[in-house]
């Protein structure tokens, strides 16, 4: 059963850390959702960590994904978080620092970044799990588990985590209709992978076309000018 956690009564004098696989938005394709945006978060090993060091990729150019670390990303109060599962906990601060360094080095390798329509943030995040596994930070088998969830939404991920005996923590302030993905955090329409079937993007493009047609300057000797 899904778990909603209350704030921790006390914080350990010497904090320990955890690494979580985070799902942003529901990502249920059967209900017309865009795929869930995902990432890895290194955070304090407490029930409701206020912030995390987020490692994820996004694709604002629609050419190749870019790695974007966010060292102080809100976590417990982030309305975009649909759910998360802790992959490993009780890490000392030195191991958490090492995990951040390993993920940063992996993100800096251009060959690790998917090209548009050849993969997305889910592929990259699973590969990042594999790198942490190879470095001994995560247990063997983690990459295989998360690879089986590529293309699945947050709800399915939660069911599989619980069936596997893992903890699944629902987002405290989640908003079911929010879409986040390749252009997450940029304020632009949210899309992952192909644009086909994305009604929000199509509506925006139609509105933009109408605006450009209406506001285009009149050319001499012509009744209208289209861009």
C-alpha positions as CSV (number, residue, x, y, z in Angstrom):
1,X,0.0,0.0,0.0
2,X,1.2,3.5,-0.8
3,X,2.8,5.5,2.1
4,X,2.4,9.1,3.0
5,X,4.9,10.1,5.6
6,X,4.7,12.6,8.4
7,X,7.7,15.0,9.2
8,X,10.5,13.4,11.2
9,X,10.4,14.2,14.9
10,X,14.2,14.5,15.1
11,X,17.2,14.8,12.8
12,X,20.3,12.8,13.6
13,X,23.3,14.8,14.8
14,X,25.4,13.3,12.0
15,X,23.1,13.1,8.9
16,X,23.1,10.1,6.6
17,X,22.1,10.2,3.0
18,X,20.0,8.3,0.5
19,X,19.6,8.0,-3.3
20,X,16.1,8.0,-4.7
21,X,14.6,7.3,-8.1
22,X,12.0,10.2,-8.6
23,X,9.0,10.3,-10.9
24,X,7.7,13.7,-11.9
25,X,4.0,13.6,-13.0
26,X,1.8,10.5,-13.4
27,X,2.9,9.4,-16.9
28,X,-0.1,7.2,-17.7
29,X,-0.2,6.8,-21.4
30,X,-3.6,5.1,-21.3
31,X,-5.0,8.3,-19.9
32,X,-3.2,10.5,-22.4
33,X,-0.3,11.6,-20.2
34,X,3.1,12.5,-21.5
35,X,5.8,10.1,-20.2
36,X,6.9,10.7,-16.6
37,X,10.0,12.8,-16.3
38,X,12.5,11.0,-14.0
39,X,15.8,11.7,-12.2
40,X,18.1,10.5,-9.4
41,X,18.1,12.5,-6.2
42,X,20.8,12.4,-3.5
43,X,19.3,13.7,-0.3
44,X,19.3,13.4,3.5
45,X,18.0,10.0,4.7
46,X,15.0,11.4,6.5
47,X,11.2,10.9,5.8
48,X,10.7,14.3,4.3
49,X,13.9,15.8,2.9
50,X,13.5,19.5,2.1
51,X,15.9,19.5,-0.8
52,X,18.0,17.1,-2.8
53,X,20.9,17.1,-5.3
54,X,18.9,16.2,-8.4
55,X,20.6,14.7,-11.5
56,X,18.5,14.6,-14.6
57,X,18.6,15.4,-18.3
58,X,16.3,17.5,-20.5
59,X,16.1,18.4,-24.1
60,X,15.1,22.1,-24.8
61,X,16.7,22.0,-28.2
62,X,15.0,18.9,-29.5
63,X,18.4,17.7,-30.8
64,X,20.3,16.0,-27.9
65,X,19.5,15.8,-24.2
66,X,21.6,17.9,-21.8
67,X,22.7,17.0,-18.3
68,X,21.4,19.4,-15.7
69,X,22.4,19.0,-12.0
70,X,20.3,20.9,-9.5
71,X,22.2,20.9,-6.1
72,X,19.3,22.5,-4.1
73,X,16.2,21.2,-5.8
74,X,13.1,21.2,-3.5
75,X,11.9,17.6,-2.8
76,X,9.3,17.2,0.0
77,X,7.2,20.2,-1.0
78,X,7.7,19.9,-4.8
79,X,4.3,19.8,-6.4
80,X,5.7,18.0,-9.5
81,X,6.9,14.9,-7.6
82,X,4.4,12.1,-8.1
83,X,6.4,9.5,-6.2
84,X,9.8,8.2,-5.4
85,X,11.6,5.1,-4.3
86,X,14.7,5.0,-2.2
87,X,17.3,2.8,-3.9
88,X,19.9,3.0,-1.1
89,X,20.0,4.7,2.3
90,X,22.2,5.2,5.3
91,X,25.0,6.5,3.2
92,X,27.7,8.5,5.0
93,X,28.3,12.0,3.7
94,X,31.5,10.9,1.9
95,X,29.6,8.3,0.0
96,X,26.9,10.8,-0.9
97,X,29.6,13.2,-2.2
98,X,31.1,10.4,-4.2
99,X,27.7,9.5,-5.7
100,X,27.2,13.1,-6.8
101,X,30.7,13.2,-8.3
102,X,30.1,9.9,-10.2
103,X,26.8,11.2,-11.6
104,X,28.3,14.5,-12.5
105,X,31.1,12.8,-14.4
106,X,28.7,10.5,-16.2
107,X,26.5,13.5,-17.2
108,X,29.5,15.3,-18.6
109,X,30.0,12.5,-21.1
110,X,28.2,13.5,-24.3
111,X,27.9,9.9,-25.5
112,X,25.8,9.2,-22.5
113,X,23.2,11.7,-23.5
114,X,20.3,10.4,-25.7
115,X,19.5,12.1,-29.0
116,X,16.0,13.4,-29.4
117,X,13.6,10.6,-30.4
118,X,16.3,8.0,-29.8
119,X,15.7,7.9,-26.0
120,X,14.8,10.2,-23.2
121,X,15.4,11.0,-19.5
122,X,14.3,7.5,-18.5
123,X,16.9,5.8,-20.5
124,X,19.6,8.1,-19.2
125,X,18.6,7.7,-15.6
126,X,18.6,3.9,-15.8
127,X,22.1,4.1,-17.3
128,X,23.1,6.4,-14.4
129,X,21.8,3.7,-12.0
130,X,24.0,1.2,-13.8
131,X,27.1,3.5,-13.4
132,X,26.4,3.8,-9.6
133,X,26.0,0.0,-9.5
134,X,29.3,-0.5,-11.3
135,X,31.0,1.8,-8.8
136,X,29.6,-0.3,-5.9
137,X,27.4,2.5,-4.6
138,X,24.2,0.6,-5.5
139,X,23.6,-3.1,-5.2
140,X,23.7,-5.4,-8.2
141,X,20.4,-5.8,-10.0
142,X,19.2,-2.2,-9.6
143,X,19.8,-1.3,-13.3
144,X,17.8,-4.4,-14.4
145,X,14.9,-3.5,-12.1
146,X,14.6,0.1,-13.3
147,X,15.3,-0.8,-17.0
148,X,12.1,-2.9,-16.9
149,X,10.2,0.3,-16.0
150,X,11.3,2.4,-19.0
151,X,8.2,3.7,-20.7
152,X,6.0,3.0,-17.6
153,X,4.3,5.7,-15.5
154,X,4.7,6.6,-11.9
155,X,1.7,4.5,-10.8
156,X,3.0,1.4,-12.4
157,X,6.5,2.1,-10.9
158,X,4.9,2.4,-7.5
159,X,3.0,-1.0,-7.9
160,X,6.2,-2.8,-9.0
161,X,8.3,-1.2,-6.2
162,X,5.7,-2.4,-3.6
163,X,5.5,-5.9,-5.2
164,X,9.3,-6.1,-5.0
165,X,9.3,-5.2,-1.3
166,X,10.6,-1.7,-1.9
167,X,9.3,1.5,-0.4
168,X,7.2,3.8,-2.6
169,X,6.6,7.3,-1.2
170,X,3.8,9.3,-2.8
171,X,4.4,13.0,-3.5
172,X,3.1,15.1,-0.6
173,X,1.7,17.9,-2.8
174,X,1.4,16.2,-6.1
175,X,-0.8,17.7,-8.9
176,X,-2.1,15.0,-11.1
177,X,-2.6,17.2,-14.2
178,X,1.0,18.6,-14.2
179,X,3.2,17.5,-17.1
180,X,6.9,17.7,-16.7
181,X,9.6,16.2,-18.9
182,X,12.3,17.1,-21.4
183,X,11.7,20.9,-21.1
184,X,11.0,20.6,-17.4
185,X,11.4,23.8,-15.4
186,X,11.8,26.1,-18.5
187,X,8.2,27.4,-18.5
188,X,7.6,26.0,-21.9
189,X,5.1,23.3,-23.0
190,X,6.2,20.0,-21.7
191,X,7.0,17.1,-24.1
192,X,9.2,14.0,-24.0
193,X,10.3,12.3,-27.3
194,X,8.0,12.7,-30.3
195,X,5.5,15.6,-30.5
196,X,2.9,13.5,-32.2
197,X,-0.2,13.2,-30.1
198,X,0.7,16.1,-27.8
199,X,-2.5,18.1,-27.9
200,X,-1.1,20.9,-25.7
201,X,1.7,21.5,-28.1
202,X,-0.6,21.4,-31.1
203,X,-3.0,23.9,-29.6
204,X,-0.1,26.2,-28.7
205,X,1.3,26.0,-32.2
206,X,-2.1,26.8,-33.7
207,X,-2.5,29.8,-31.5
208,X,1.0,31.0,-32.3
209,X,0.3,30.6,-36.1
210,X,-2.9,32.6,-35.7
211,X,-1.1,35.3,-33.8
212,X,1.7,35.6,-36.3
213,X,-0.9,35.8,-39.2
214,X,-2.9,38.5,-37.4
215,X,0.0,40.6,-36.3
216,X,2.2,40.3,-39.4
217,X,3.1,43.6,-41.0
218,X,1.3,44.4,-44.3
219,X,3.6,44.3,-47.3
220,X,3.3,47.0,-50.0
221,X,0.9,45.9,-52.7
222,X,-0.2,42.9,-50.8
223,X,-3.3,42.4,-48.6
224,X,-1.4,40.1,-46.2
225,X,1.9,38.7,-45.4
226,X,2.4,35.2,-43.9
227,X,5.6,34.2,-42.1
